[in-house]
Amino acid sequence: MMKIPLPPAPGTAEHPCLALANSIVTLPGGQRVDELNSPENATAWLVKHNLAPIGTGLLRYCQLQLTDLREHLRNVLSAQAEGHAPSSGSMDGINQALTAVASAALLHYDSNDGLIRTPSHPVSQLVAHAMAHIAEDAAALVTGPEADRIARCASAPCDRFMVRTHARRQWCSERCGARQRANRAYARKQDTAAAG
């Protein structure tokens, strides 16, 4: 799987919707890194985030469904972070993922574990279930107590989302913060040189 060369943004470990939204990023120099750029990489991403079992193999149309959901999430998270209305298409996309599969975990008996609840779905619905889980997480995040802490990294060109760990946090990583501080120092130096 292609790996984004930055540490995870705050909140991605707790929120698979942020992890999916941040599975594409613009790096300094304008390079776009996409962790879902092939069916194999999309499969590896789902496995890594415990949304699919090892040995799963996605087809191209499943990968495209996942990248479509990512774009809908990015639109809704951006709207939340910037205080404007998300597109109706993105709302429809997330709602479609929420309602595409039955979400109730069924009751089963396991000879080792006794009574357990597990989601029961055929492998063909695996991506739909993963997307429903991600969409549920997104709906809970943007309507829950952390909603006002959703932010986009303030260090251009980085376009990752995060849940701010404190009010003054502006960057998704120390690397982005250091780059932003260096850019500001360089700009001040240029202004001083131009004025003098």
Number of C-alpha atoms within 10 A of each C-alpha: 15 16 13 17 9 13 10 16 21 20 19 17 12 11 17 23 28 28 23 24 23 24 21 22 21 17 17 13 7 11 10 13 17 19 22 24 17 17 18 18 19 26 25 24 21 23 15 13 14 12 19 20 15 12 9 14 16 21 13 14 10 19 20 16 15 23 21 15 24 27 17 23 26 23 20 23 25 20 17 20 19 13 10 10 12 18 13 12 11 19 17 12 19 26 15 16 23 22 14 14 17 13 15 10 12 11 12 14 10 10 7 6 8 8 11 11 12 11 13 16 15 8 14 10 14 20 20 22 25 20 27 23 19 26 25 19 17 22 19 15 20 18 11 10 9 14 17 16 18 23 23 23 22 17 21 15 15 19 20 25 27 28 24 21 13 8 8 7 17 18 25 26 18 12 12 21 17 13 15 17 12 12 14 12 12 12 12 12 12 12 11 10 9 8 7 6
